[in-house]
Structures are given as structure tokens and as C-alpha cells.
Amino acid sequence: MRINNEIVINFAAENQEAEILSYIDGKDNLNLVAKYSDVGESDLSFERPGIKALMKAIESQEINCIIVKDLARFSRDTTDALKYNNEIFPLLKVRFISVMDNIDTEKSSDGNAFPHLDILRYNLGRATDGKKKQKK
């Protein structure tokens, strides 16, 4: 269910921020430098003001770690999430943490912090292929 009421959206954003700040609290290796938000924007696209500002900060080496409450706050598009995790962030030496999903690319021993997304993508592809064959 998507939240459409602006007051509720702001409340949800505040809760997400509180969870992230709680996660950071007491961790000596994490220092909050900036906050980026896309309240009211679709998580299906990377053409969002907050994401654009975030990527600009990464490219200028102002930040080297991204922390989100859960992966859906970063992207609801599995393909994009995998592209950023497997290609863009390693190239830019950016650590990615998703608090609720227990994802931390720094702790990934095989370089793939999103193994369940690979499985989801594979299964989704198989389901789509099955539906295409049924239509023929």
C-alpha cells in the first residue's frame, strides 16, 4: 500500500530517518554527513532530486557510504538496485547499507550483498517466460 496523505508521508520519512540514526548511533566507523530524501517521489525511477543530489555527492567524493531503512527506499526496481550494487557502487568505492534487509556491502565476503535479489530476479524471469509460453 502506497501512502498518499502528505502528513503520513512525512511521518513515515521521520520514522525511517529515526531508524537510520539509531543504526548509526554508537558505530565509530559511520559518520552522518548529509541526508537525502525524495518524499512524494516514485521509488521506481532514479530520476529523483534526492538520488541525483546523492550521486553528485558520491561523484565529488563527499560521501562513501549510503544507508537506507530498506532497499525499497532506494529503489523498487530490482534491476537498478543490482546495477548499482554490482557495478556502480563498487566502481565508486561506495558502501551500501540497508538496515532492515541486513545488507552491508562491506561485510559481503563474495562481493554480492544482494544474493536474494539475484534469486528474485531469476524467479521473476522464469515466471514471465512461463506466462509468455502459455500465451503462444
C-alpha positions as CSV (number, residue, x, y, z in Angstrom):
1,M,0.0,0.0,0.0
2,R,1.4,3.4,-1.0
3,I,0.9,6.3,1.3
4,N,-0.7,9.3,-0.4
5,N,-1.5,11.6,2.5
6,E,1.3,14.1,2.8
7,I,1.2,14.2,6.6
8,V,1.5,10.4,6.7
9,I,4.4,10.5,4.2
10,N,6.3,13.0,6.4
11,F,5.6,10.8,9.4
12,A,6.9,7.7,7.5
13,A,10.0,9.7,6.4
14,E,10.7,10.7,10.0
15,N,10.4,7.1,11.2
16,Q,12.8,6.0,8.5
17,E,15.3,8.7,9.5
18,A,14.9,7.7,13.2
19,E,15.7,4.0,12.4
20,I,18.8,5.0,10.4
21,L,20.0,7.4,13.1
22,S,19.5,4.7,15.7
23,Y,21.5,2.3,13.5
24,I,24.4,4.8,13.1
25,D,24.4,5.6,16.9
26,G,27.4,4.1,18.6
27,K,29.1,3.0,15.4
28,D,32.5,4.7,15.3
29,N,33.0,3.9,11.6
30,L,29.8,5.7,10.5
31,N,29.5,9.5,10.5
32,L,26.4,11.2,9.2
33,V,27.5,13.8,6.6
34,A,24.2,14.5,4.7
35,K,20.6,13.5,4.4
36,Y,18.8,12.9,1.0
37,S,15.1,12.5,0.7
38,D,12.6,12.0,-2.1
39,V,9.3,12.3,-0.1
40,G,6.4,12.0,-2.6
41,E,8.6,10.8,-5.5
42,S,8.3,7.4,-7.1
43,D,10.9,4.8,-6.0
44,L,10.6,3.2,-9.4
45,S,12.8,5.8,-11.1
46,F,16.3,7.2,-10.4
47,E,15.2,10.5,-11.9
48,R,14.5,11.9,-8.4
49,P,16.0,15.0,-7.0
50,G,17.4,13.3,-3.9
51,I,19.0,10.5,-5.9
52,K,20.6,13.0,-8.3
53,A,22.0,15.0,-5.4
54,L,23.2,11.8,-3.7
55,M,25.0,10.7,-6.9
56,K,26.6,14.1,-7.3
57,A,27.9,13.9,-3.7
58,I,29.3,10.5,-4.4
59,E,31.0,11.6,-7.6
60,S,32.6,14.5,-5.8
61,Q,33.7,12.1,-3.1
62,E,31.8,14.0,-0.4
63,I,30.3,10.6,0.8
64,N,31.4,7.0,0.5
65,C,28.5,5.2,2.3
66,I,24.7,5.1,1.7
67,I,22.4,4.0,4.5
68,V,18.7,3.3,3.8
69,K,16.0,1.9,6.0
70,D,15.2,-0.8,3.5
71,L,16.1,-1.5,-0.1
72,A,12.7,-0.3,-1.4
73,R,13.5,3.2,-0.1
74,F,16.5,3.2,-2.5
75,S,14.8,1.5,-5.5
76,R,11.8,-0.7,-6.1
77,D,13.4,-1.8,-9.4
78,T,15.4,-4.9,-8.8
79,T,17.4,-4.5,-12.0
80,D,18.5,-0.9,-11.0
81,A,19.3,-2.0,-7.4
82,L,21.5,-4.8,-8.7
83,K,23.2,-2.5,-11.3
84,Y,24.1,0.0,-8.5
85,N,25.3,-2.8,-6.1
86,N,27.2,-4.8,-8.7
87,E,28.6,-2.1,-11.0
88,I,28.3,1.5,-9.9
89,F,28.9,1.4,-6.2
90,P,32.0,-0.9,-6.3
91,L,33.5,1.3,-9.1
92,L,33.0,4.4,-7.0
93,K,34.1,2.6,-3.7
94,V,30.7,3.2,-2.1
95,R,29.5,1.1,0.8
96,F,25.7,0.4,0.8
97,I,23.8,-0.5,4.0
98,S,20.1,-1.4,4.1
99,V,19.2,-1.6,7.8
100,M,16.0,-3.7,7.7
101,D,17.3,-6.0,5.0
102,N,20.5,-6.7,6.9
103,I,22.6,-5.7,3.8
104,D,26.1,-4.2,4.2
105,T,28.3,-4.4,1.2
106,E,31.4,-4.0,3.4
107,K,30.5,-7.3,5.1
108,S,29.9,-9.2,1.9
109,S,32.6,-11.9,1.5
110,D,31.8,-12.7,-2.1
111,G,31.1,-9.2,-3.3
112,N,27.4,-9.8,-3.6
113,A,25.4,-8.3,-0.8
114,F,22.1,-8.8,-2.6
115,P,22.0,-12.6,-3.2
116,H,18.3,-12.8,-2.5
117,L,17.7,-10.2,-5.2
118,D,19.5,-12.3,-7.8
119,I,17.2,-15.2,-6.8
120,L,14.2,-13.0,-7.0
121,R,15.2,-11.7,-10.4
122,Y,15.8,-15.3,-11.7
123,N,12.5,-16.5,-10.4
124,L,10.6,-13.4,-11.8
125,G,12.2,-14.0,-15.2
126,R,11.2,-17.7,-15.1
127,A,7.6,-16.8,-14.2
128,T,7.5,-14.2,-17.0
129,D,8.9,-16.7,-19.5
130,G,6.2,-19.3,-18.4
131,K,3.4,-16.8,-19.0
132,K,4.8,-15.9,-22.5
133,K,4.9,-19.6,-23.4
134,Q,1.3,-20.1,-22.2
135,K,0.0,-17.3,-24.4
136,K,1.5,-18.8,-27.6
